[in-house]
């Protein structure tokens, strides 16, 4: 089972989830193939920190022995 950041389970995060997703897509576009997840996670982390003051850790950080594409 992959670990995820528990901040995703908070009411504060869930309240902004749709808005966050729209901001990510507006900035980097839809899925663009191999390696996209890393760009997506980096953008998500940056937007969460800058716009909402939320520290978030990606699945890659939380699951260092797992290879993502």
Helices and strands as residue ranges (DSSP letters): G 6-9, H 11-28, H 36-52, H 59-62
